[in-house]
């Protein structure tokens, strides 16, 4: 099976331009491609996961990735998939986030000499003269066509700022610049980026002639990958300080039955033949598939040792004899106790299991909290400070979230 055929079989390709040429480049290791990452936080999250895995797959096949950090476009903010305008960030914050991204990407991509490259579009966008830009680049874009693009259409009802309206030409300019200066002949991105990506392909051909080779592929990133990026608590981060390896493992372990094999195909590096054998799995076998998914992805992001710890802890906890040393934990300062006691609501908030007293109160009233396997029966239940000595106590939120609290 060719590299391109495998991408299709894994459900990664949604739309393409110039498919025959794309196949030729990818299958022969001749693609120099870029994927963009806007540094809107100081960590990548699982919504970026599919793109990172794709870059790794293509590099393994001999192709050359360019990780484009949007230090320049982040000054504007991508309107795609947004119902309101993104908050503005300082240059210092954007640069800090860029530095954090590279450290995390190095677990997936080889940035060695002559291999993958990381570039920041701030290096060329922030030095542009605006009048020169709109005369040279703006003339290539039809406002009528832009307004028909999905990334703009969904914002028209609530209002689209002129600032954000500049995003498409600027992202298109990225591809044009990379084509000229880095030999980049292909771009990848999510379905929500399709209009922006077509803009880049069209810009190259209008400026450099129809024979200029610039190709576009989109991934199933809107319907699948971006859905992966959120949970009830917010984003699941790749930074272990934001999302512990155990919580990362548990996120994938608790995925819906209908999504598990789809995610194994798209995100793991297990052979397709092995995955195809799982197609007939059902019932308890799907739990095994979820364990495989959680372990493989935790190993990919956090390493084999952390994956083993997370799996051991999870299996033990659900069997009733877990290793609490590897469980997500909170050390409670003595000032959290009043007269040697802490209330159940305060305990949940202090451990980050609930973002507010109100949510903690509702969770307890719904019977969703247990401490040391004893259900918390009322919101006024308190726990004495001595309980938290030594190994502390194990708090269970719902059926699947465990947390240790200790002094």
Buried (B, 14 or more C-beta within 10 A) or exposed (E): EEBBBBBEBBBBBBBBBBEEBBBEBBBEBEBBBBBBBBBBBBBBBBBBBBBBBBBBBBBEBEBBBBBBBBBBBBBBBBBBBBEEBBEEBEEEBBBBBBEBBBEBBEEBBEEEEEEBBBBBBBEBBEEBEEEEBBEEBBEBBEEEEBEEBBBBEBBEEEEBEEBBBBBBBBBBBBBBBBBEEBEBBBBBBBBBBBBBBBBBBBBBBBBBEEEBBBBBBBBBBBEBBBEBBEEEBEBBBBBBEBBBBBBBBBBBBBBEEEBBBBBBBBBBEBEEEEBEEBEEBEEEEBBEBBBBBBBBBBBBBBBEEBBBBBBBBBBBBBEEEBEBEBBBBBEBEEEBBEEEEBBBBBBBBBBEBBEEBEBBBEBBEEEBBBBEEEEBEEBEBBBEBEBBEEEBBBBBBBEEBBBBBBB
